[in-house]
Structures are given as C-alpha cells and as structure tokens.
Amino acid sequence: MPTIFFYGPSLPREKKTKLIRDFTEAASEATGIAKSAFVVYLQKTDPSEVGVGGELLADRQKK
C-alpha cells in the first residue's frame, strides 16, 4: 500500500481533511493506483525540531 508522510505545522481539522484528499488525489492520478490504496500520515512538527539551511526553522522564522 502506497504511503504518504507529511511533516508540518499543526492544522485545523478542515485543512487536514483537504490535505489528505488532495495528496491522495494527486498521487493516484500521477501513479494510476486507486485512491483507496493510499495511506496518508500527518505528523505535527514543531519549528524548534526542524532544521533548514543549517539553522533551526524557529530561528529562521524570527528573521
């Protein structure tokens, strides 16, 4: 079963629902695999736990 992982900020339920629907639709269209086969995981990630360009995302957001 194809699996999609998304690591990002905390989102309201409506946005999570849309994100899962849109990821599934795009992946199914791109691969030709049925939407029912896809599993999507949304993982909340705090900016203090993410590095971008050699620095913490939390520090980058302050600039």
PQR file with spaces between the fields and no chain letter, atoms N, CA, C, O and H, PARSE charges and radii, in Angstrom:
ATOM       1  N    MET     1       0.848   -1.176    0.000 -0.4000 1.5000
ATOM       2  CA   MET     1       0.000    0.000    0.000 -0.0000 2.0000
ATOM       3  C    MET     1       0.893    1.238    0.000  0.5500 1.7000
ATOM       4  O    MET     1       1.767    1.360    0.858 -0.5500 1.4000
ATOM       5  N    PRO     2       0.693    2.151   -0.935 -0.5600 1.5000
ATOM       6  CA   PRO     2       1.476    3.372   -1.006  0.2800 2.0000
ATOM       7  C    PRO     2       1.187    4.253    0.220  0.5500 1.7000
ATOM       8  O    PRO     2       0.046    4.361    0.669 -0.5500 1.4000
ATOM       9  N    THR     3       2.245    4.875    0.745 -0.4000 1.5000
ATOM      10  CA   THR     3       2.121    5.683    1.951 -0.0000 2.0000
ATOM      11  C    THR     3       2.715    7.064    1.723  0.5500 1.7000
ATOM      12  O    THR     3       3.796    7.199    1.149 -0.5500 1.4000
ATOM      13  H    THR     3       3.172    4.786    0.381  0.4000 1.0000
ATOM      14  N    ILE     4       2.003    8.083    2.175 -0.4000 1.5000
ATOM      15  CA   ILE     4       2.465    9.467    2.082 -0.0000 2.0000
ATOM      16  C    ILE     4       2.616   10.003    3.501  0.5500 1.7000
ATOM      17  O    ILE     4       1.709    9.879    4.324 -0.5500 1.4000
ATOM      18  H    ILE     4       1.125    7.974    2.641  0.4000 1.0000
ATOM      19  N    PHE     5       3.777   10.600    3.779 -0.4000 1.5000
ATOM      20  CA   PHE     5       4.028   11.225    5.080 -0.0000 2.0000
ATOM      21  C    PHE     5       4.145   12.730    4.885  0.5500 1.7000
ATOM      22  O    PHE     5       4.833   13.191    3.974 -0.5500 1.4000
ATOM      23  H    PHE     5       4.514   10.701    3.111  0.4000 1.0000
ATOM      24  N    PHE     6       3.477   13.492    5.736 -0.4000 1.5000
ATOM      25  CA   PHE     6       3.570   14.947    5.720 -0.0000 2.0000
ATOM      26  C    PHE     6       3.969   15.411    7.112  0.5500 1.7000
ATOM      27  O    PHE     6       3.269   15.138    8.087 -0.5500 1.4000
ATOM      28  H    PHE     6       2.918   13.118    6.476  0.4000 1.0000
ATOM      29  N    TYR     7       5.082   16.104    7.202 -0.4000 1.5000
ATOM      30  CA   TYR     7       5.546   16.684    8.462 -0.0000 2.0000
ATOM      31  C    TYR     7       5.389   18.189    8.343  0.5500 1.7000
ATOM      32  O    TYR     7       5.958   18.800    7.438 -0.5500 1.4000
ATOM      33  H    TYR     7       5.650   16.326    6.409  0.4000 1.0000
ATOM      34  N    GLY     8       4.631   18.790    9.239 -0.4000 1.5000
ATOM      35  CA   GLY     8       4.393   20.218    9.143 -0.0000 2.0000
ATOM      36  C    GLY     8       3.733   20.763   10.394  0.5500 1.7000
ATOM      37  O    GLY     8       3.672   20.094   11.426 -0.5500 1.4000
ATOM      38  H    GLY     8       4.169   18.293    9.974  0.4000 1.0000
ATOM      39  N    PRO     9       3.237   21.990   10.286 -0.5600 1.5000
ATOM      40  CA   PRO     9       2.639   22.648   11.446  0.2800 2.0000
ATOM      41  C    PRO     9       1.295   22.036   11.816  0.5500 1.7000
ATOM      42  O    PRO     9       0.686   21.302   11.038 -0.5500 1.4000
ATOM      43  N    SER    10       0.856   22.354   13.012 -0.4000 1.5000
ATOM      44  CA   SER    10      -0.470   21.948   13.465 -0.0000 2.0000
ATOM      45  C    SER    10      -1.508   22.622   12.569  0.5500 1.7000
ATOM      46  O    SER    10      -1.400   23.810   12.265 -0.5500 1.4000
ATOM      47  H    SER    10       1.351   22.950   13.644  0.4000 1.0000
ATOM      48  N    LEU    11      -2.506   21.858   12.152 -0.4000 1.5000
ATOM      49  CA   LEU    11      -3.534   22.380   11.251 -0.0000 2.0000
ATOM      50  C    LEU    11      -4.921   22.103   11.815  0.5500 1.7000
ATOM      51  O    LEU    11      -5.116   21.124   12.534 -0.5500 1.4000
ATOM      52  H    LEU    11      -2.594   20.893   12.399  0.4000 1.0000
ATOM      53  N    PRO    12      -5.889   22.963   11.490 -0.5600 1.5000
ATOM      54  CA   PRO    12      -7.272   22.678   11.886  0.2800 2.0000
ATOM      55  C    PRO    12      -7.783   21.457   11.115  0.5500 1.7000
ATOM      56  O    PRO    12      -7.261   21.118   10.053 -0.5500 1.4000
ATOM      57  N    ARG    13      -8.787   20.819   11.653 -0.4000 1.5000
ATOM      58  CA   ARG    13      -9.347   19.593   11.076 -0.0000 2.0000
ATOM      59  C    ARG    13      -9.726   19.762    9.603  0.5500 1.7000
ATOM      60  O    ARG    13      -9.464   18.868    8.799 -0.5500 1.4000
ATOM      61  H    ARG    13      -9.211   21.095   12.516  0.4000 1.0000
ATOM      62  N    GLU    14     -10.330   20.877    9.242 -0.4000 1.5000
ATOM      63  CA   GLU    14     -10.770   21.100    7.854 -0.0000 2.0000
ATOM      64  C    GLU    14      -9.577   21.074    6.898  0.5500 1.7000
ATOM      65  O    GLU    14      -9.664   20.507    5.809 -0.5500 1.4000
ATOM      66  H    GLU    14     -10.542   21.604    9.895  0.4000 1.0000
ATOM      67  N    LYS    15      -8.463   21.686    7.306 -0.4000 1.5000
ATOM      68  CA   LYS    15      -7.273   21.714    6.450 -0.0000 2.0000
ATOM      69  C    LYS    15      -6.633   20.333    6.365  0.5500 1.7000
ATOM      70  O    LYS    15      -6.110   19.957    5.317 -0.5500 1.4000
ATOM      71  H    LYS    15      -8.392   22.146    8.190  0.4000 1.0000
ATOM      72  N    LYS    16      -6.670   19.577    7.455 -0.4000 1.5000
ATOM      73  CA   LYS    16      -6.138   18.213    7.425 -0.0000 2.0000
ATOM      74  C    LYS    16      -6.930   17.366    6.436  0.5500 1.7000
ATOM      75  O    LYS    16      -6.362   16.613    5.646 -0.5500 1.4000
ATOM      76  H    LYS    16      -7.096   19.882    8.307  0.4000 1.0000
ATOM      77  N    THR    17      -8.244   17.504    6.494 -0.4000 1.5000
ATOM      78  CA   THR    17      -9.116   16.747    5.594 -0.0000 2.0000
ATOM      79  C    THR    17      -8.809   17.082    4.144  0.5500 1.7000
ATOM      80  O    THR    17      -8.699   16.187    3.306 -0.5500 1.4000
ATOM      81  H    THR    17      -8.705   18.116    7.136  0.4000 1.0000
ATOM      82  N    LYS    18      -8.670   18.358    3.848 -0.4000 1.5000
ATOM      83  CA   LYS    18      -8.366   18.793    2.476 -0.0000 2.0000
ATOM      84  C    LYS    18      -6.994   18.305    2.039  0.5500 1.7000
ATOM      85  O    LYS    18      -6.834   17.847    0.908 -0.5500 1.4000
ATOM      86  H    LYS    18      -8.759   19.085    4.529  0.4000 1.0000
ATOM      87  N    LEU    19      -6.017   18.393    2.907 -0.4000 1.5000
ATOM      88  CA   LEU    19      -4.663   17.961    2.588 -0.0000 2.0000
ATOM      89  C    LEU    19      -4.633   16.469    2.251  0.5500 1.7000
ATOM      90  O    LEU    19      -4.021   16.063    1.263 -0.5500 1.4000
ATOM      91  H    LEU    19      -6.147   18.765    3.826  0.4000 1.0000
ATOM      92  N    ILE    20      -5.288   15.667    3.065 -0.4000 1.5000
ATOM      93  CA   ILE    20      -5.336   14.223    2.816 -0.0000 2.0000
ATOM      94  C    ILE    20      -6.035   13.937    1.490  0.5500 1.7000
ATOM      95  O    ILE    20      -5.560   13.121    0.700 -0.5500 1.4000
ATOM      96  H    ILE    20      -5.785   15.997    3.868  0.4000 1.0000
ATOM      97  N    ARG    21      -7.145   14.596    1.247 -0.4000 1.5000
ATOM      98  CA   ARG    21      -7.886   14.398    0.000 -0.0000 2.0000
ATOM      99  C    ARG    21      -7.042   14.802   -1.211  0.5500 1.7000
ATOM     100  O    ARG    21      -6.984   14.075   -2.203 -0.5500 1.4000
ATOM     101  H    ARG    21      -7.530   15.259    1.889  0.4000 1.0000
ATOM     102  N    ASP    22      -6.387   15.966   -1.124 -0.4000 1.5000
ATOM     103  CA   ASP    22      -5.589   16.461   -2.248 -0.0000 2.0000
ATOM     104  C    ASP    22      -4.344   15.607   -2.500  0.5500 1.7000
ATOM     105  O    ASP    22      -4.017   15.320   -3.651 -0.5500 1.4000
ATOM     106  H    ASP    22      -6.434   16.556   -0.318  0.4000 1.0000
ATOM     107  N    PHE    23      -3.646   15.198   -1.434 -0.4000 1.5000
ATOM     108  CA   PHE    23      -2.484   14.319   -1.600 -0.0000 2.0000
ATOM     109  C    PHE    23      -2.904   13.009   -2.266  0.5500 1.7000
ATOM     110  O    PHE    23      -2.252   12.535   -3.197 -0.5500 1.4000
ATOM     111  H    PHE    23      -3.912   15.431   -0.499  0.4000 1.0000
ATOM     112  N    THR    24      -3.987   12.443   -1.781 -0.4000 1.5000
ATOM     113  CA   THR    24      -4.457   11.164   -2.309 -0.0000 2.0000
ATOM     114  C    THR    24      -4.833   11.287   -3.775  0.5500 1.7000
ATOM     115  O    THR    24      -4.454   10.446   -4.590 -0.5500 1.4000
ATOM     116  H    THR    24      -4.516   12.829   -1.026  0.4000 1.0000
ATOM     117  N    GLU    25      -5.567   12.319   -4.108 -0.4000 1.5000
ATOM     118  CA   GLU    25      -5.987   12.549   -5.493 -0.0000 2.0000
ATOM     119  C    GLU    25      -4.779   12.720   -6.415  0.5500 1.7000
ATOM     120  O    GLU    25      -4.713   12.097   -7.475 -0.5500 1.4000
ATOM     121  H    GLU    25      -5.874   13.002   -3.446  0.4000 1.0000
ATOM     122  N    ALA    26      -3.830   13.555   -6.018 -0.4000 1.5000
ATOM     123  CA   ALA    26      -2.650   13.811   -6.855 -0.0000 2.0000
ATOM     124  C    ALA    26      -1.798   12.553   -7.023  0.5500 1.7000
ATOM     125  O    ALA    26      -1.333   12.263   -8.125 -0.5500 1.4000
ATOM     126  H    ALA    26      -3.883   14.061   -5.157  0.4000 1.0000
ATOM     127  N    ALA    27      -1.595   11.817   -5.952 -0.4000 1.5000
ATOM     128  CA   ALA    27      -0.774   10.608   -6.019 -0.0000 2.0000
ATOM     129  C    ALA    27      -1.457    9.540   -6.878  0.5500 1.7000
ATOM     130  O    ALA    27      -0.793    8.849   -7.651 -0.5500 1.4000
ATOM     131  H    ALA    27      -1.973   12.053   -5.057  0.4000 1.0000
ATOM     132  N    SER    28      -2.752    9.405   -6.748 -0.4000 1.5000
ATOM     133  CA   SER    28      -3.488    8.433   -7.542 -0.0000 2.0000
ATOM     134  C    SER    28      -3.414    8.786   -9.024  0.5500 1.7000
ATOM     135  O    SER    28      -3.181    7.918   -9.865 -0.5500 1.4000
ATOM     136  H    SER    28      -3.292    9.966   -6.119  0.4000 1.0000
ATOM     137  N    GLU    29      -3.610   10.040   -9.332 -0.4000 1.5000
ATOM     138  CA   GLU    29      -3.556   10.498  -10.715 -0.0000 2.0000
ATOM     139  C    GLU    29      -2.157   10.294  -11.305  0.5500 1.7000
ATOM     140  O    GLU    29      -2.022    9.854  -12.447 -0.5500 1.4000
ATOM     141  H    GLU    29      -3.800   10.745   -8.649  0.4000 1.0000
ATOM     142  N    ALA    30      -1.127   10.610  -10.536 -0.4000 1.5000
ATOM     143  CA   ALA    30       0.245   10.504  -11.023 -0.0000 2.0000
ATOM     144  C    ALA    30       0.702    9.057  -11.215  0.5500 1.7000
ATOM     145  O    ALA    30       1.516    8.773  -12.094 -0.5500 1.4000
ATOM     146  H    ALA    30      -1.237   10.968   -9.608  0.4000 1.0000
ATOM     147  N    THR    31       0.180    8.148  -10.397 -0.4000 1.5000
ATOM     148  CA   THR    31       0.660    6.765  -10.429 -0.0000 2.0000
ATOM     149  C    THR    31      -0.286    5.786  -11.105  0.5500 1.7000
ATOM     150  O    THR    31       0.130    4.711  -11.538 -0.5500 1.4000
ATOM     151  H    THR    31      -0.481    8.379   -9.683  0.4000 1.0000
ATOM     152  N    GLY    32      -1.555    6.155  -11.195 -0.4000 1.5000
ATOM     153  CA   GLY    32      -2.551    5.233  -11.726 -0.0000 2.0000
ATOM     154  C    GLY    32      -3.005    4.200  -10.711  0.5500 1.7000
ATOM     155  O    GLY    32      -3.709    3.252  -11.057 -0.5500 1.4000
ATOM     156  H    GLY    32      -1.893    7.028  -10.844  0.4000 1.0000
ATOM     157  N    ILE    33      -2.602    4.381   -9.457 -0.4000 1.5000
ATOM     158  CA   ILE    33      -3.008    3.484   -8.378 -0.0000 2.0000
ATOM     159  C    ILE    33      -4.302    4.018   -7.770  0.5500 1.7000
ATOM     160  O    ILE    33      -4.463    5.227   -7.604 -0.5500 1.4000
ATOM     161  H    ILE    33      -2.029    5.152   -9.177  0.4000 1.0000
ATOM     162  N    ALA    34      -5.205    3.131   -7.446 -0.4000 1.5000
ATOM     163  CA   ALA    34      -6.505    3.532   -6.892 -0.0000 2.0000
ATOM     164  C    ALA    34      -6.334    4.359   -5.614  0.5500 1.7000
ATOM     165  O    ALA    34      -5.464    4.080   -4.790 -0.5500 1.4000
ATOM     166  H    ALA    34      -5.074    2.148   -7.581  0.4000 1.0000
ATOM     167  N    LYS    35      -7.173    5.370   -5.471 -0.4000 1.5000
ATOM     168  CA   LYS    35      -7.132    6.217   -4.269 -0.0000 2.0000
ATOM     169  C    LYS    35      -7.305    5.395   -2.996  0.5500 1.7000
ATOM     170  O    LYS    35      -6.725    5.717   -1.959 -0.5500 1.4000
ATOM     171  H    LYS    35      -7.880    5.596   -6.140  0.4000 1.0000
ATOM     172  N    SER    36      -8.090    4.356   -3.078 -0.4000 1.5000
ATOM     173  CA   SER    36      -8.361    3.537   -1.885 -0.0000 2.0000
ATOM     174  C    SER    36      -7.129    2.810   -1.361  0.5500 1.7000
ATOM     175  O    SER    36      -7.145    2.294   -0.244 -0.5500 1.4000
ATOM     176  H    SER    36      -8.561    4.095   -3.920  0.4000 1.0000
ATOM     177  N    ALA    37      -6.068    2.765   -2.149 -0.4000 1.5000
ATOM     178  CA   ALA    37      -4.843    2.079   -1.727 -0.0000 2.0000
ATOM     179  C    ALA    37      -3.929    2.970   -0.895  0.5500 1.7000
ATOM     180  O    ALA    37      -3.057    2.465   -0.189 -0.5500 1.4000
ATOM     181  H    ALA    37      -6.054    3.185   -3.057  0.4000 1.0000
ATOM     182  N    PHE    38      -4.112    4.277   -0.965 -0.4000 1.5000
ATOM     183  CA   PHE    38      -3.189    5.207   -0.313 -0.0000 2.0000
ATOM     184  C    PHE    38      -3.476    5.402    1.173  0.5500 1.7000
ATOM     185  O    PHE    38      -4.627    5.450    1.606 -0.5500 1.4000
ATOM     186  H    PHE    38      -4.821    4.687   -1.539  0.4000 1.0000
ATOM     187  N    VAL    39      -2.405    5.512    1.929 -0.4000 1.5000
ATOM     188  CA   VAL    39      -2.461    5.848    3.351 -0.0000 2.0000
ATOM     189  C    VAL    39      -1.688    7.147    3.517  0.5500 1.7000
ATOM     190  O    VAL    39      -0.569    7.266    3.018 -0.5500 1.4000
ATOM     191  H    VAL    39      -1.470    5.473    1.578  0.4000 1.0000
ATOM     192  N    VAL    40      -2.265    8.121    4.209 -0.4000 1.5000
ATOM     193  CA   VAL    40      -1.613    9.415    4.437 -0.0000 2.0000
ATOM     194  C    VAL    40      -1.456    9.628    5.938  0.5500 1.7000
ATOM     195  O    VAL    40      -2.421    9.516    6.695 -0.5500 1.4000
ATOM     196  H    VAL    40      -3.174    8.025    4.614  0.4000 1.0000
ATOM     197  N    TYR    41      -0.238    9.934    6.360 -0.4000 1.5000
ATOM     198  CA   TYR    41       0.044   10.259    7.757 -0.0000 2.0000
ATOM     199  C    TYR    41       0.388   11.739    7.852  0.5500 1.7000
ATOM     200  O    TYR    41       1.235   12.223    7.101 -0.5500 1.4000
ATOM     201  H    TYR    41       0.546   10.025    5.746  0.4000 1.0000
ATOM     202  N    LEU    42      -0.249   12.456    8.751 -0.4000 1.5000
ATOM     203  CA   LEU    42       0.085   13.852    9.033 -0.0000 2.0000
ATOM     204  C    LEU    42       0.776   13.891   10.391  0.5500 1.7000
ATOM     205  O    LEU    42       0.209   13.464   11.396 -0.5500 1.4000
ATOM     206  H    LEU    42      -0.938   12.063    9.360  0.4000 1.0000
ATOM     207  N    GLN    43       1.982   14.398   10.413 -0.4000 1.5000
ATOM     208  CA   GLN    43       2.757   14.450   11.649 -0.0000 2.0000
ATOM     209  C    GLN    43       3.059   15.903   11.996  0.5500 1.7000
ATOM     210  O    GLN    43       3.753   16.599   11.255 -0.5500 1.4000
ATOM     211  H    GLN    43       2.442   14.746    9.596  0.4000 1.0000
ATOM     212  N    LYS    44       2.530   16.352   13.129 -0.4000 1.5000
ATOM     213  CA   LYS    44       2.785   17.718   13.581 -0.0000 2.0000
ATOM     214  C    LYS    44       4.256   17.839   13.978  0.5500 1.7000
ATOM     215  O    LYS    44       4.772   17.019   14.737 -0.5500 1.4000
ATOM     216  H    LYS    44       1.966   15.787   13.732  0.4000 1.0000
ATOM     217  N    THR    45       4.922   18.867   13.460 -0.4000 1.5000
ATOM     218  CA   THR    45       6.329   19.081   13.757 -0.0000 2.0000
ATOM     219  C    THR    45       6.531   20.515   14.214  0.5500 1.7000
ATOM     220  O    THR    45       6.182   21.455   13.500 -0.5500 1.4000
ATOM     221  H    THR    45       4.503   19.533   12.843  0.4000 1.0000
ATOM     222  N    ASP    46       7.083   20.680   15.382 -0.4000 1.5000
ATOM     223  CA   ASP    46       7.352   21.994   15.938 -0.0000 2.0000
ATOM     224  C    ASP    46       8.565   22.615   15.229  0.5500 1.7000
ATOM     225  O    ASP    46       9.547   21.915   14.987 -0.5500 1.4000
ATOM     226  H    ASP    46       7.366   19.916   15.962  0.4000 1.0000
ATOM     227  N    PRO    47       8.520   23.906   14.894 -0.5600 1.5000
ATOM     228  CA   PRO    47       9.643   24.564   14.222  0.2800 2.0000
ATOM     229  C    PRO    47      10.968   24.461   14.981  0.5500 1.7000
ATOM     230  O    PRO    47      12.032   24.596   14.377 -0.5500 1.4000
ATOM     231  N    SER    48      10.918   24.225   16.291 -0.4000 1.5000
ATOM     232  CA   SER    48      12.157   24.088   17.058 -0.0000 2.0000
ATOM     233  C    SER    48      12.779   22.703   16.873  0.5500 1.7000
ATOM     234  O    SER    48      13.857   22.430   17.401 -0.5500 1.4000
ATOM     235  H    SER    48      10.053   24.116   16.781  0.4000 1.0000
ATOM     236  N    GLU    49      12.100   21.828   16.122 -0.4000 1.5000
ATOM     237  CA   GLU    49      12.599   20.474   15.866 -0.0000 2.0000
ATOM     238  C    GLU    49      12.991   20.272   14.405  0.5500 1.7000
ATOM     239  O    GLU    49      13.268   19.148   13.985 -0.5500 1.4000
ATOM     240  H    GLU    49      11.225   22.050   15.693  0.4000 1.0000
ATOM     241  N    VAL    50      13.017   21.373   13.619 -0.4000 1.5000
ATOM     242  CA   VAL    50      13.282   21.271   12.184 -0.0000 2.0000
ATOM     243  C    VAL    50      14.450   22.169   11.814  0.5500 1.7000
ATOM     244  O    VAL    50      14.515   23.321   12.244 -0.5500 1.4000
ATOM     245  H    VAL    50      12.792   22.285   13.960  0.4000 1.0000
ATOM     246  N    GLY    51      15.375   21.643   11.017 -0.4000 1.5000
ATOM     247  CA   GLY    51      16.485   22.436   10.512 -0.0000 2.0000
ATOM     248  C    GLY    51      16.318   22.698    9.032  0.5500 1.7000
ATOM     249  O    GLY    51      15.973   21.794    8.271 -0.5500 1.4000
ATOM     250  H    GLY    51      15.322   20.707   10.667  0.4000 1.0000
ATOM     251  N    VAL    52      16.563   23.941    8.615 -0.4000 1.5000
ATOM     252  CA   VAL    52      16.510   24.330    7.208 -0.0000 2.0000
ATOM     253  C    VAL    52      17.744   25.179    6.916  0.5500 1.7000
ATOM     254  O    VAL    52      17.977   26.189    7.580 -0.5500 1.4000
ATOM     255  H    VAL    52      16.843   24.676    9.233  0.4000 1.0000
ATOM     256  N    GLY    53      18.516   24.780    5.946 -0.4000 1.5000
ATOM     257  CA   GLY    53      19.691   25.568    5.581 -0.0000 2.0000
ATOM     258  C    GLY    53      20.709   25.688    6.699  0.5500 1.7000
ATOM     259  O    GLY    53      21.425   26.686    6.777 -0.5500 1.4000
ATOM     260  H    GLY    53      18.326   23.960    5.406  0.4000 1.0000
ATOM     261  N    GLY    54      20.784   24.698    7.556 -0.4000 1.5000
ATOM     262  CA   GLY    54      21.763   24.699    8.625 -0.0000 2.0000
ATOM     263  C    GLY    54      21.358   25.427    9.890  0.5500 1.7000
ATOM     264  O    GLY    54      22.181   25.617   10.785 -0.5500 1.4000
ATOM     265  H    GLY    54      20.202   23.888    7.493  0.4000 1.0000
ATOM     266  N    GLU    55      20.100   25.838    9.976 -0.4000 1.5000
ATOM     267  CA   GLU    55      19.636   26.501   11.196 -0.0000 2.0000
ATOM     268  C    GLU    55      18.232   26.033   11.549  0.5500 1.7000
ATOM     269  O    GLU    55      17.505   25.504   10.708 -0.5500 1.4000
ATOM     270  H    GLU    55      19.432   25.683    9.248  0.4000 1.0000
ATOM     271  N    LEU    56      17.869   26.237   12.799 -0.4000 1.5000
ATOM     272  CA   LEU    56      16.530   25.850   13.235 -0.0000 2.0000
ATOM     273  C    LEU    56      15.473   26.689   12.507  0.5500 1.7000
ATOM     274  O    LEU    56      15.638   27.895   12.323 -0.5500 1.4000
ATOM     275  H    LEU    56      18.459   26.666   13.482  0.4000 1.0000
ATOM     276  N    LEU    57      14.411   26.040   12.107 -0.4000 1.5000
ATOM     277  CA   LEU    57      13.317   26.747   11.457 -0.0000 2.0000
ATOM     278  C    LEU    57      12.751   27.822   12.377  0.5500 1.7000
ATOM     279  O    LEU    57      12.383   28.900   11.910 -0.5500 1.4000
ATOM     280  H    LEU    57      14.278   25.061   12.256  0.4000 1.0000
ATOM     281  N    ALA    58      12.678   27.551   13.655 -0.4000 1.5000
ATOM     282  CA   ALA    58      12.160   28.540   14.620 -0.0000 2.0000
ATOM     283  C    ALA    58      13.002   29.810   14.579  0.5500 1.7000
ATOM     284  O    ALA    58      12.457   30.912   14.648 -0.5500 1.4000
ATOM     285  H    ALA    58      12.977   26.675   14.034  0.4000 1.0000
ATOM     286  N    ASP    59      14.322   29.672   14.468 -0.4000 1.5000
ATOM     287  CA   ASP    59      15.200   30.844   14.387 -0.0000 2.0000
ATOM     288  C    ASP    59      15.017   31.569   13.055  0.5500 1.7000
ATOM     289  O    ASP    59      15.018   32.799   13.009 -0.5500 1.4000
ATOM     290  H    ASP    59      14.765   28.777   14.412  0.4000 1.0000
ATOM     291  N    ARG    60      14.863   30.822   11.994 -0.4000 1.5000
ATOM     292  CA   ARG    60      14.659   31.418   10.656 -0.0000 2.0000
ATOM     293  C    ARG    60      13.372   32.227   10.602  0.5500 1.7000
ATOM     294  O    ARG    60      13.319   33.284    9.973 -0.5500 1.4000
ATOM     295  H    ARG    60      14.862   29.822   12.031  0.4000 1.0000
ATOM     296  N    GLN    61      12.325   31.720   11.272 -0.4000 1.5000
ATOM     297  CA   GLN    61      11.035   32.403   11.249 -0.0000 2.0000
ATOM     298  C    GLN    61      11.085   33.721   11.999  0.5500 1.7000
ATOM     299  O    GLN    61      10.267   34.606   11.745 -0.5500 1.4000
ATOM     300  H    GLN    61      12.368   30.862   11.783  0.4000 1.0000
ATOM     301  N    LYS    62      12.023   33.868   12.912 -0.4000 1.5000
ATOM     302  CA   LYS    62      12.137   35.103   13.687 -0.0000 2.0000
ATOM     303  C    LYS    62      12.737   36.234   12.864  0.5500 1.7000
ATOM     304  O    LYS    62      12.545   37.408   13.182 -0.5500 1.4000
ATOM     305  H    LYS    62      12.688   33.149   13.118  0.4000 1.0000
ATOM     306  N    LYS    63      13.464   35.883   11.806 -0.4000 1.5000
ATOM     307  CA   LYS    63      14.157   36.902   10.975 -0.0000 2.0000
ATOM     308  C    LYS    63      13.208   37.674   10.111  0.5500 1.7000
ATOM     309  O    LYS    63      13.631   38.556    9.364 -0.5500 1.4000
ATOM     310  H    LYS    63      13.620   34.930   11.548  0.4000 1.0000
